[in-house]
């Protein structure tokens, strides 16, 4: 059972995704390209990547039953969300690029990339192999390698149309903003 806090967060997210809070800032043709019907229809969203935090099951429909179960997604698996839909009980579900549905509960899934600079403007490398810095924000032309648990100072964030995000280092160069490789301090 979801707490009141989680229900409020999911309701706000659905309102934002469906255009309720952003209706005045979007061009007229942007709203018409999205399916915003409620109930059994899926609301299409701009695709974004998520990471599984705890084991979650995939289902054929937004109403989770044993007969609709299609598979299991294990922690650290990366998935692409292409739509949202509410179950008959009113719970928000994510539709994946393969057409199956999973929970949108933040205890089980999270966005793959950090969306803003950390307040401390520092990140720490969490990948045991380490990460590389690059000359360009598209992460090409390798510059340096940073070891596991090394702290880095960041100055900017760069977002791309494909959903990827990179941090600009204060010392120059770019590193990934993926939660699989770095952690905001």
C-alpha positions in Angstrom: 0.0 0.0 0.0 1.3 3.4 -0.9 1.7 6.2 1.6 -0.1 9.5 1.2 3.2 11.1 0.3 3.9 8.6 -2.6 0.3 9.0 -3.8 0.7 12.8 -3.9 4.0 12.6 -5.7 2.5 10.2 -8.3 -0.6 12.4 -8.8 1.6 15.5 -9.3 3.8 13.6 -11.8 0.8 12.5 -13.8 -0.6 16.1 -13.8 2.8 17.4 -15.1 3.2 14.6 -17.7 -0.4 15.1 -19.0 0.2 18.8 -19.5 -1.9 20.1 -16.7 0.8 22.3 -15.2 2.6 23.0 -18.4 -0.3 23.7 -20.8 0.4 27.4 -21.0 4.2 26.9 -21.8 3.8 24.3 -24.5 3.2 25.2 -28.2 -0.3 24.4 -29.4 0.8 21.6 -31.7 2.8 19.9 -28.9 -0.4 19.1 -26.9 -2.2 17.7 -29.9 0.7 15.2 -30.5 0.1 13.5 -27.1 -2.7 11.1 -26.2 -4.0 12.6 -22.9 -7.1 10.5 -22.4 -7.5 8.9 -19.0 -8.8 5.6 -17.9 -7.7 2.6 -19.9 -5.7 4.7 -22.5 -2.0 5.2 -22.3 -0.6 8.7 -22.1 2.4 9.0 -24.4 5.5 10.7 -22.9 8.8 11.7 -24.2 10.9 8.6 -23.7 13.2 8.6 -20.6 15.5 6.0 -19.0 15.0 4.5 -15.6 16.9 2.1 -13.4 15.4 -0.7 -11.3 16.3 -0.3 -7.6 14.4 -3.3 -6.3 13.1 -6.4 -8.2 10.0 -5.5 -10.2 7.6 -7.5 -12.3 6.5 -6.7 -15.9 2.8 -7.1 -16.7 0.7 -7.1 -20.0 -1.7 -4.4 -18.6 -1.7 -1.6 -16.0 -3.8 -3.8 -13.7 -1.3 -6.2 -12.1 -2.5 -9.8 -11.8 -0.7 -13.1 -11.9 -2.3 -13.9 -15.2 -0.9 -10.7 -16.7 2.7 -11.3 -15.4 5.3 -11.4 -18.2 8.7 -11.2 -16.5 11.0 -10.0 -13.8 13.4 -7.0 -13.9 16.3 -7.2 -11.6 18.1 -4.3 -9.8 20.4 -2.1 -11.9 18.6 -3.0 -15.1 18.0 0.0 -17.4 14.6 0.4 -19.0 13.0 3.0 -21.3 9.6 4.5 -20.4 7.4 5.6 -23.3 4.1 6.1 -21.6 2.1 6.2 -18.4 -1.3 4.7 -17.5 -3.4 4.5 -14.4 -4.7 1.1 -13.2 -8.3 0.6 -12.4 -7.4 1.4 -8.8 -5.9 4.7 -9.8 -2.2 3.8 -9.4 0.2 5.3 -11.9 2.1 2.7 -14.0 5.0 3.1 -16.5 4.6 1.6 -20.0 8.0 0.4 -21.3 9.2 0.4 -24.9 8.3 -3.3 -25.2 4.7 -2.5 -24.4 4.7 -4.0 -20.8 3.9 -2.1 -17.6 5.8 -1.8 -14.4 5.2 0.2 -11.2 6.2 3.9 -11.0 6.8 3.6 -7.2 10.0 5.6 -6.4 11.0 2.9 -3.9 11.4 0.5 -6.9 12.5 2.6 -9.9 14.4 5.9 -10.4 15.4 8.0 -13.3 18.8 7.0 -14.7 20.3 10.5 -14.9 20.6 13.3 -12.4 18.5 16.2 -13.7 20.3 19.1 -11.8 23.6 20.0 -10.2 24.0 18.8 -6.6 23.9 21.6 -4.0 27.5 20.8 -3.0 28.5 20.8 -6.7 30.4 17.6 -6.0 30.0 14.1 -7.2 31.7 10.9 -6.2 32.6 8.0 -8.6 30.6 4.9 -7.6 31.6 2.5 -10.5 34.3 0.2 -9.3 36.2 0.4 -12.6 36.0 4.2 -12.5 34.9 6.7 -15.1 36.5 8.7 -17.9 36.3 12.4 -18.6 35.9 13.7 -22.2 36.6 16.9 -24.1 33.1 17.1 -25.5 29.7 16.9 -23.8 28.8 14.0 -26.1 31.4 12.0 -24.2 33.9 11.7 -27.1 37.7 12.3 -27.1 38.8 10.8 -23.7 40.8 13.0 -21.4 41.3 11.5 -17.9 40.3 8.5 -15.9 38.9 8.9 -12.4 39.1 6.1 -9.8 36.4 4.5 -7.6 35.4 6.8 -4.7 37.2 9.8 -6.2 35.4 13.1 -5.6 34.9 15.5 -8.5 33.8 19.2 -8.6 31.2 20.0 -11.2 30.1 23.3 -12.6 27.4 22.8 -15.1 24.9 20.2 -16.5 24.3 19.5 -20.2 21.1 17.8 -21.4 20.7 16.1 -24.7 17.6 15.3 -26.9 18.2 11.6 -26.5 17.7 11.8 -22.7 21.4 11.6 -21.8 22.9 14.1 -19.4 26.5 15.0 -18.7 28.2 17.0 -16.0 30.8 19.7 -16.9 33.8 19.4 -14.5 35.2 22.5 -12.9 38.7 21.4 -14.1 37.4 21.0 -17.7 35.9 18.1 -19.5 32.7 16.2 -19.1 31.6 13.0 -17.3 28.3 11.1 -17.3 25.5 12.0 -14.9 24.2 8.4 -14.8 23.3 7.2 -11.3 25.0 3.9 -12.3 28.5 5.5 -12.3 28.3 8.6 -10.1 26.5 9.8 -6.9 25.7 13.4 -6.0 27.2 14.4 -2.7 
